Amino acid sequence: MVLESIHEFFVASAGVAGALIGLLFVAISVSAERLAREGEGAQAYRIRAAAALTAFINALVVSLFALIPGHKIGPTATAVAASGLVFVLATLLSLIRSHQVRWSMLRDALFLVGLAVVFVVQLIQGVDVIIHPGDFGAVNTIAALVVICFLIGIARAWELIGGPSFGFSREVTALFRDHRHGEDDAGGERPRSDQAHPNS
Protein backbone atom coordinates (compact mmCIF):
# COMPACT_ATOMS: atom_id res chain seq x y z
CA MET A 1 0.00 0.00 0.00
CA VAL A 2 2.80 2.41 0.97
CA LEU A 3 5.73 2.53 -1.41
CA GLU A 4 9.15 1.65 -0.02
CA SER A 5 10.38 5.11 -1.01
CA ILE A 6 7.90 6.78 1.36
CA HIS A 7 7.99 4.05 4.02
CA GLU A 8 11.03 5.62 5.68
CA PHE A 9 9.23 8.95 5.79
CA PHE A 10 6.42 7.51 7.88
CA VAL A 11 8.96 5.80 10.16
CA ALA A 12 10.64 9.14 10.78
CA SER A 13 7.40 11.09 11.11
CA ALA A 14 6.05 8.62 13.68
CA GLY A 15 9.15 9.15 15.80
CA VAL A 16 8.95 12.93 15.40
CA ALA A 17 5.25 12.98 16.29
CA GLY A 18 5.85 10.91 19.43
CA ALA A 19 8.65 13.23 20.55
CA LEU A 20 6.61 16.36 19.88
CA ILE A 21 3.62 15.01 21.82
CA GLY A 22 5.90 14.34 24.78
CA LEU A 23 7.29 17.88 24.62
CA LEU A 24 3.76 19.26 24.31
CA PHE A 25 2.75 17.47 27.53
CA VAL A 26 5.71 19.14 29.24
CA ALA A 27 4.62 22.55 27.88
CA ILE A 28 1.04 21.94 29.05
CA SER A 29 2.23 20.97 32.53
CA VAL A 30 4.31 24.15 32.72
CA SER A 31 1.30 26.21 31.60
CA ALA A 32 -1.18 24.32 33.82
CA GLU A 33 -1.93 27.38 35.95
CA ARG A 34 -2.81 29.53 32.93
CA LEU A 35 -4.91 26.74 31.44
CA ALA A 36 -6.89 26.33 34.67
CA ARG A 37 -7.85 30.00 34.94
CA GLU A 38 -11.15 31.37 33.75
CA GLY A 39 -11.53 34.04 31.12
CA GLU A 40 -10.69 34.77 27.50
CA GLY A 41 -6.93 34.39 27.92
CA ALA A 42 -7.23 30.94 29.47
CA GLN A 43 -9.65 29.87 26.74
CA ALA A 44 -7.09 30.89 24.11
CA TYR A 45 -4.41 28.78 25.82
CA ARG A 46 -6.74 25.78 25.98
CA ILE A 47 -7.56 26.12 22.28
CA ARG A 48 -3.89 26.29 21.36
CA ALA A 49 -3.02 23.26 23.47
CA ALA A 50 -5.90 21.20 22.06
CA ALA A 51 -5.16 22.24 18.47
CA ALA A 52 -1.47 21.35 18.81
CA LEU A 53 -2.30 17.98 20.35
CA THR A 54 -4.89 17.24 17.63
CA ALA A 55 -2.42 18.06 14.85
CA PHE A 56 0.33 15.91 16.39
CA ILE A 57 -2.02 12.98 17.08
CA ASN A 58 -3.22 13.13 13.47
CA ALA A 59 0.37 12.90 12.23
CA LEU A 60 1.23 10.12 14.69
CA VAL A 61 -1.80 7.90 13.98
CA VAL A 62 -1.55 8.25 10.19
CA SER A 63 2.18 7.49 10.27
CA LEU A 64 1.84 4.44 12.51
CA PHE A 65 -1.01 2.88 10.55
CA ALA A 66 0.84 3.56 7.28
CA LEU A 67 3.58 1.22 8.55
CA ILE A 68 1.16 -1.69 9.07
CA PRO A 69 1.10 -4.02 6.04
CA GLY A 70 -2.14 -3.91 4.10
CA HIS A 71 -4.61 -1.22 3.10
CA LYS A 72 -4.56 0.76 6.32
CA ILE A 73 -3.61 4.34 5.48
CA GLY A 74 -6.81 5.19 3.57
CA PRO A 75 -9.32 4.28 6.31
CA THR A 76 -7.02 5.69 8.99
CA ALA A 77 -6.56 9.03 7.25
CA THR A 78 -10.32 9.27 6.70
CA ALA A 79 -11.25 8.41 10.30
CA VAL A 80 -8.66 10.70 11.89
CA ALA A 81 -9.59 13.57 9.57
CA ALA A 82 -13.27 13.18 10.46
CA SER A 83 -12.38 13.23 14.16
CA GLY A 84 -10.27 16.35 13.61
CA LEU A 85 -13.14 18.10 11.87
CA VAL A 86 -15.42 17.28 14.81
CA PHE A 87 -12.84 18.83 17.16
CA VAL A 88 -12.59 22.02 15.07
CA LEU A 89 -16.36 22.32 14.85
CA ALA A 90 -16.78 21.77 18.59
CA THR A 91 -14.12 24.38 19.37
CA LEU A 92 -15.69 26.99 17.10
CA LEU A 93 -19.13 26.28 18.60
CA SER A 94 -17.72 26.70 22.11
CA LEU A 95 -16.31 30.10 21.15
CA ILE A 96 -19.66 31.18 19.73
CA ARG A 97 -21.58 29.84 22.73
CA SER A 98 -19.33 31.61 25.23
CA HIS A 99 -19.46 34.85 23.19
CA GLN A 100 -15.65 34.92 22.90
CA VAL A 101 -15.47 35.56 19.16
CA ARG A 102 -13.48 38.79 19.38
CA TRP A 103 -10.63 40.36 17.44
CA SER A 104 -8.17 39.01 20.03
CA MET A 105 -9.33 35.46 19.19
CA LEU A 106 -9.30 35.96 15.44
CA ARG A 107 -5.83 34.48 14.98
CA ASP A 108 -6.78 31.34 16.90
CA ALA A 109 -9.95 31.05 14.83
CA LEU A 110 -7.94 31.36 11.61
CA PHE A 111 -5.58 28.60 12.78
CA LEU A 112 -8.60 26.40 13.45
CA VAL A 113 -9.95 27.10 9.97
CA GLY A 114 -6.54 26.23 8.50
CA LEU A 115 -6.51 22.99 10.48
CA ALA A 116 -10.01 22.23 9.23
CA VAL A 117 -8.85 22.72 5.62
CA VAL A 118 -6.04 20.22 6.22
CA PHE A 119 -8.51 17.70 7.61
CA VAL A 120 -10.92 18.19 4.70
CA VAL A 121 -8.15 17.57 2.15
CA GLN A 122 -6.94 14.55 4.13
CA LEU A 123 -10.49 13.19 4.26
CA ILE A 124 -10.83 13.48 0.49
CA GLN A 125 -7.46 11.85 -0.14
CA GLY A 126 -8.23 9.08 2.34
CA VAL A 127 -11.48 8.27 0.57
CA ASP A 128 -9.60 8.34 -2.75
CA VAL A 129 -7.09 5.79 -1.42
CA ILE A 130 -9.94 3.56 -0.21
CA ILE A 131 -11.63 3.65 -3.61
CA HIS A 132 -8.39 3.47 -5.62
CA PRO A 133 -5.80 1.56 -3.53
CA GLY A 134 -3.18 2.03 -6.22
CA ASP A 135 -3.37 5.84 -6.15
CA PHE A 136 0.05 6.58 -4.69
CA GLY A 137 -0.38 10.26 -5.51
CA ALA A 138 -3.04 10.44 -2.80
CA VAL A 139 -0.67 8.71 -0.37
CA ASN A 140 1.99 11.30 -1.15
CA THR A 141 -0.55 14.06 -0.50
CA ILE A 142 -1.40 12.52 2.87
CA ALA A 143 2.32 12.45 3.67
CA ALA A 144 2.57 16.16 2.81
CA LEU A 145 -0.42 16.85 5.09
CA VAL A 146 1.43 15.10 7.91
CA VAL A 147 4.23 17.65 7.51
CA ILE A 148 1.69 20.49 7.53
CA CYS A 149 0.21 19.11 10.75
CA PHE A 150 3.67 19.21 12.28
CA LEU A 151 4.03 22.87 11.32
CA ILE A 152 0.59 23.79 12.67
CA GLY A 153 1.19 21.91 15.91
CA ILE A 154 4.60 23.51 16.43
CA ALA A 155 3.17 26.98 15.80
CA ARG A 156 0.36 26.38 18.31
CA ALA A 157 2.78 24.95 20.90
CA TRP A 158 5.14 27.94 20.43
CA GLU A 159 2.30 30.34 21.20
CA LEU A 160 1.18 28.13 24.09
CA ILE A 161 4.51 28.58 25.91
CA GLY A 162 4.48 32.31 25.17
CA GLY A 163 7.21 32.34 22.54
CA PRO A 164 7.91 35.70 20.86
CA SER A 165 6.09 36.44 17.62
CA PHE A 166 7.52 38.57 14.84
CA GLY A 167 4.88 39.45 12.27
CA PHE A 168 6.15 41.05 9.08
CA SER A 169 3.29 43.52 8.75
CA ARG A 170 3.50 44.45 12.43
CA GLU A 171 7.24 45.05 12.26
CA VAL A 172 6.93 47.19 9.13
CA THR A 173 4.17 49.23 10.76
CA ALA A 174 6.24 49.69 13.92
CA LEU A 175 9.27 50.73 11.86
CA PHE A 176 7.23 53.30 9.94
CA ARG A 177 5.67 54.63 13.16
CA ASP A 178 9.09 54.97 14.83
CA HIS A 179 10.45 56.78 11.77
CA ARG A 180 7.56 59.23 11.78
CA HIS A 181 7.94 59.77 15.53
CA GLY A 182 11.64 60.54 15.05
CA GLU A 183 10.85 63.09 12.35
CA ASP A 184 8.26 64.78 14.59
CA ASP A 185 10.77 65.02 17.43
CA ALA A 186 13.41 66.47 15.14
CA GLY A 187 10.91 68.98 13.76
CA GLY A 188 9.90 70.09 17.24
CA GLU A 189 13.50 70.93 18.20
CA ARG A 190 14.08 73.26 15.28
CA PRO A 191 13.85 76.99 16.18
CA ARG A 192 11.24 78.99 14.39
CA SER A 193 12.38 81.67 11.95
CA ASP A 194 11.05 84.55 14.09
CA GLN A 195 12.93 83.22 17.13
CA ALA A 196 16.20 82.65 15.28
CA HIS A 197 16.59 86.41 14.48
CA PRO A 198 14.92 88.44 17.24
CA ASN A 199 16.48 91.77 16.07
CA SER A 200 15.30 91.48 12.50
Secondary structure, DSSP 8 states (H G I E B T S, - for coil): ---HHHHHHHHHHHHHHHHHHHHHHHHHHHTHHHHHS-SHHHHHHHHHHHHHHHHHHHHHHHHHHHTSSSS-HHHHHHHHHHHHHHHHHHHHHHHHHTT--SGGGHHHHHHHHHHHHHHHHHHHHHHHHHH-TT-HHHHHHHHHHHHHHHHHHHHHHHHHTT-----HHHHHHHHHHHHHHHHHHHHHHS--HHHH-TT-
